[in-house]
Amino acid sequence: MEFYETGNMSGKTLMLLPGTCCDWQMNFSTVIDRLSEKYHLICVNYDGFDGTGTVFPDMITVTEKIEKYIQENYGGRVDGALGSSLGSSFVGQLIMRENIHVDHGIFGSPDLDQSGVLSAKLKSALVTPLLTGFTKSEKKKQKAKKKFVELFEMDVKTAEMFLESFTRFSTESIKNEFYTDLITCLKDDIHVEGTTTHFIYANKMGEKYKKRYLKYFRDPDIREFNMQHEQWLFGGAGYAEPVLKAIDEFMES
């Protein structure tokens, strides 16, 4: 595990938790400078995605390591935790388990998909080859790059960086991350005194995701944006600035 601290050390603490097949350097590359101006950032790379040759074990083991770091270094409390996609599952676990306290849990357009063991095994068996196959050949790489540019309005450089990240992590880590995220469930109607949950809702994902946010968390603060899944991180300033403004409002509320 890697915990890298940067930014405005006198600002509020904001933990950054990356999504599937990503490290924080890639996941938050387009917004890290802006967030660093205001916040004391705690950037996390999970086992298997930290460049040390480890393998991602499971969501709970990694959650426990995050909790331990916050307990040992911050007295068990941080001002905010921002999860990108799968990283939001960690935010949810940190809030639900109540071993540490998060004032503001910020969920970056997650799907919060949950499955039984058999269904999760089938899904991971299907999805893992797709996630690891983007760069198997130059033809596949160019096709995937074109799709990312068209769907998320990424610039070519960002699309290339995104694809490159899929070549740096082991298939075992990617499979374990995807599979254990599906079987590590959240309770319904989570509510913790002193914690506010905020959702960056990308409405192009579909209404069913908003319904999940309302199912798992009591009275969440849902901000709706006309974009694809996590497009604010990859689609340029036009998508990023409104979301960054919302994050500031979350952290100040």
C-alpha positions as CSV (number, residue, x, y, z in Angstrom):
1,M,0.0,0.0,0.0
2,E,1.1,3.5,-0.7
3,F,0.0,6.6,1.1
4,Y,1.4,9.8,-0.4
5,E,0.7,13.1,1.1
6,T,0.9,16.4,-0.8
7,G,-0.9,19.7,-1.3
8,N,-1.8,22.4,1.1
9,M,-0.6,20.9,4.4
10,S,-2.6,23.5,6.4
11,G,-5.8,22.7,4.5
12,K,-8.5,20.2,5.3
13,T,-7.5,16.6,4.8
14,L,-8.9,14.9,1.7
15,M,-8.2,11.3,0.9
16,L,-8.1,10.3,-2.8
17,L,-9.1,6.7,-3.6
18,P,-8.7,5.6,-7.2
19,G,-10.9,3.4,-9.3
20,T,-10.6,0.1,-11.1
21,C,-7.2,-0.6,-12.7
22,C,-5.9,2.8,-11.7
23,D,-3.3,4.3,-9.4
24,W,-3.9,7.8,-8.0
25,Q,-1.3,9.3,-10.3
26,M,-3.3,8.4,-13.4
27,N,-6.8,8.6,-11.9
28,F,-6.5,12.1,-10.6
29,S,-3.8,13.4,-13.0
30,T,-6.0,16.2,-14.5
31,V,-7.2,17.6,-11.2
32,I,-4.4,16.9,-8.7
33,D,-2.9,20.4,-9.1
34,R,-6.2,22.1,-8.5
35,L,-7.0,20.0,-5.5
36,S,-3.5,20.5,-4.1
37,E,-4.0,24.3,-3.9
38,K,-6.7,23.9,-1.2
39,Y,-6.5,20.5,0.4
40,H,-4.0,18.4,2.3
41,L,-4.2,15.3,0.1
42,I,-3.7,11.8,1.2
43,C,-3.3,9.8,-2.1
44,V,-3.7,6.1,-1.9
45,N,-2.5,3.3,-4.1
46,Y,-3.8,-0.1,-3.1
47,D,-1.8,-3.4,-2.9
48,G,-1.3,-4.6,-6.4
49,F,-1.4,-1.1,-7.8
50,D,1.4,0.6,-5.9
51,G,4.4,-0.6,-8.0
52,T,5.8,-2.9,-5.3
53,G,5.0,-6.2,-6.9
54,T,2.2,-7.1,-4.4
55,V,-1.2,-8.5,-5.4
56,F,-4.5,-6.9,-4.6
57,P,-6.0,-9.2,-1.9
58,D,-9.6,-8.1,-1.3
59,M,-11.6,-5.0,-0.5
60,I,-11.9,-5.6,3.3
61,T,-8.1,-6.3,3.8
62,V,-7.3,-3.0,1.9
63,T,-10.1,-1.2,3.8
64,E,-8.5,-2.3,7.1
65,K,-5.1,-0.9,6.0
66,I,-6.7,2.4,5.1
67,E,-8.4,2.5,8.5
68,K,-5.1,1.7,10.3
69,Y,-3.3,4.6,8.5
70,I,-6.0,7.1,9.5
71,Q,-6.0,5.8,13.1
72,E,-2.3,6.0,13.4
73,N,-1.7,9.3,11.6
74,Y,-4.9,11.3,12.0
75,G,-6.4,10.1,15.3
76,G,-9.1,8.2,13.4
77,R,-10.6,11.1,11.5
78,V,-10.3,12.8,8.1
79,D,-12.3,15.8,6.8
80,G,-13.1,14.1,3.5
81,A,-12.6,11.0,1.4
82,L,-13.1,11.2,-2.4
83,G,-13.5,7.9,-4.2
84,S,-13.4,7.6,-8.0
85,S,-15.7,4.8,-9.3
86,L,-14.6,1.7,-7.4
87,G,-12.8,4.0,-4.9
88,S,-16.2,5.0,-3.8
89,S,-16.8,1.5,-2.5
90,F,-13.9,2.1,-0.1
91,V,-15.5,5.4,1.0
92,G,-18.8,3.5,1.7
93,Q,-17.0,0.8,3.7
94,L,-15.1,3.4,5.7
95,I,-18.3,5.2,6.6
96,M,-20.4,2.0,7.3
97,R,-17.8,0.2,9.4
98,E,-17.3,3.3,11.7
99,N,-13.8,2.3,12.7
100,I,-12.7,5.7,11.6
101,H,-14.7,8.9,11.0
102,V,-15.1,10.7,7.7
103,D,-16.8,14.1,7.8
104,H,-17.6,14.2,4.1
105,G,-17.8,11.0,2.0
106,I,-17.6,12.0,-1.7
107,F,-18.7,9.4,-4.2
108,G,-17.4,9.8,-7.8
109,S,-20.3,8.5,-10.0
110,P,-20.0,4.9,-8.8
111,D,-22.1,2.1,-9.9
112,L,-22.2,0.5,-6.4
113,D,-23.0,-2.8,-8.1
114,Q,-23.3,-5.8,-5.7
115,S,-23.6,-9.5,-6.6
116,G,-23.6,-12.9,-5.0
117,V,-20.5,-15.1,-5.2
118,L,-21.5,-17.1,-8.3
119,S,-22.7,-14.0,-10.2
120,A,-19.5,-12.1,-9.2
121,K,-17.3,-15.0,-10.4
122,L,-19.1,-15.0,-13.8
123,K,-18.9,-11.3,-14.2
124,S,-15.2,-11.1,-13.3
125,A,-14.4,-14.0,-15.7
126,L,-16.0,-12.0,-18.5
127,V,-14.8,-8.5,-17.6
128,T,-11.2,-9.1,-16.6
129,P,-10.2,-10.2,-20.2
130,L,-11.8,-7.1,-21.5
131,L,-10.0,-4.8,-19.1
132,T,-6.6,-6.5,-19.8
133,G,-7.1,-6.8,-23.5
134,F,-7.2,-3.2,-24.5
135,T,-3.5,-3.2,-25.3
136,K,-2.9,-6.8,-26.5
137,S,-2.2,-5.5,-30.0
138,E,-1.6,-2.2,-31.7
139,K,-5.0,-2.6,-33.5
140,K,-6.9,-3.1,-30.2
141,K,-5.0,-0.2,-28.6
142,Q,-5.9,2.2,-31.4
143,K,-9.5,1.0,-31.4
144,A,-9.8,1.5,-27.6
145,K,-8.1,4.9,-27.8
146,K,-10.6,6.0,-30.4
147,K,-13.5,4.8,-28.3
148,F,-12.3,6.6,-25.2
149,V,-11.8,9.8,-27.2
150,E,-15.3,9.6,-28.7
151,L,-17.2,8.5,-25.5
152,F,-15.5,10.5,-22.8
153,E,-14.2,13.4,-25.0
154,M,-10.6,12.6,-23.8
155,D,-7.8,14.2,-25.6
156,V,-5.5,11.8,-27.2
157,K,-2.7,12.1,-24.6
158,T,-5.1,11.4,-21.8
159,A,-6.5,8.4,-23.6
160,E,-3.0,7.0,-24.2
161,M,-2.1,7.5,-20.5
162,F,-5.3,5.7,-19.5
163,L,-4.6,2.8,-21.7
164,E,-1.0,2.6,-20.5
165,S,-2.2,2.1,-17.0
166,F,-3.8,-1.2,-18.0
167,T,-0.4,-2.6,-18.9
168,R,1.2,-2.0,-15.5
169,F,-0.9,-4.1,-13.2
170,S,-1.2,-7.9,-13.0
171,T,-4.3,-9.8,-14.2
172,E,-4.6,-11.3,-10.8
173,S,-4.8,-7.9,-9.1
174,I,-7.3,-6.6,-11.6
175,K,-9.5,-9.7,-11.2
176,N,-9.4,-9.7,-7.4
177,E,-10.2,-6.0,-7.3
178,F,-13.2,-6.4,-9.6
179,Y,-14.5,-9.6,-8.0
180,T,-14.2,-8.6,-4.4
181,D,-15.8,-5.2,-5.0
182,L,-18.9,-7.0,-6.2
183,I,-19.2,-9.3,-3.2
184,T,-18.3,-6.7,-0.6
185,C,-21.7,-5.3,0.2
186,L,-23.1,-2.1,1.7
187,K,-26.1,-2.1,4.0
188,D,-29.2,-0.2,3.2
189,D,-29.9,3.2,4.7
190,I,-26.4,3.9,6.0
191,H,-26.4,6.9,8.4
192,V,-23.5,7.9,10.7
193,E,-23.8,10.9,12.9
194,G,-21.5,13.7,11.8
195,T,-20.9,12.3,8.3
196,T,-22.5,13.7,5.2
197,T,-22.5,11.7,2.0
198,H,-22.2,13.5,-1.3
199,F,-22.6,12.0,-4.8
200,I,-21.3,13.2,-8.1
201,Y,-24.1,11.8,-10.2
202,A,-23.3,11.4,-13.9
203,N,-26.8,11.3,-15.3
204,K,-25.7,9.7,-18.6
205,M,-25.0,6.5,-16.6
206,G,-28.8,6.1,-16.0
207,E,-31.4,6.6,-13.4
208,K,-30.9,3.2,-11.7
209,Y,-27.6,4.4,-10.3
210,K,-29.2,7.4,-8.6
211,K,-31.7,4.9,-7.0
212,R,-28.8,2.9,-5.6
213,Y,-27.3,6.0,-3.9
214,L,-30.7,6.6,-2.3
215,K,-31.0,2.9,-1.3
216,Y,-27.7,2.6,0.5
217,F,-27.4,6.0,2.1
218,R,-29.9,8.1,4.1
219,D,-30.5,11.6,2.7
220,P,-27.4,11.8,0.5
221,D,-26.4,15.1,-1.1
222,I,-26.7,14.2,-4.8
223,R,-25.3,16.7,-7.4
224,E,-26.3,15.9,-11.0
225,F,-24.0,16.5,-13.9
226,N,-24.7,16.0,-17.6
227,M,-21.8,13.7,-18.3
228,Q,-20.6,10.1,-18.7
229,H,-19.1,8.0,-15.8
230,E,-16.2,10.1,-14.3
231,Q,-16.0,12.2,-17.4
232,W,-15.0,15.2,-15.2
233,L,-11.6,13.4,-14.7
234,F,-10.9,12.7,-18.3
235,G,-13.1,15.0,-20.5
236,G,-11.4,18.4,-20.0
237,A,-12.0,21.6,-18.0
238,G,-15.6,22.0,-19.2
239,Y,-16.5,19.0,-17.2
240,A,-14.0,19.3,-14.4
241,E,-14.6,22.8,-13.1
242,P,-18.3,22.4,-12.1
243,V,-17.4,19.2,-10.3
244,L,-14.4,20.7,-8.5
245,K,-16.6,23.6,-7.5
246,A,-19.1,21.1,-6.0
247,I,-16.3,19.3,-4.1
248,D,-15.3,22.7,-2.5
249,E,-19.0,23.2,-1.5
250,F,-19.1,19.7,-0.1
251,M,-16.0,20.2,2.0
252,E,-17.1,23.6,3.3
253,S,-20.6,22.5,4.2
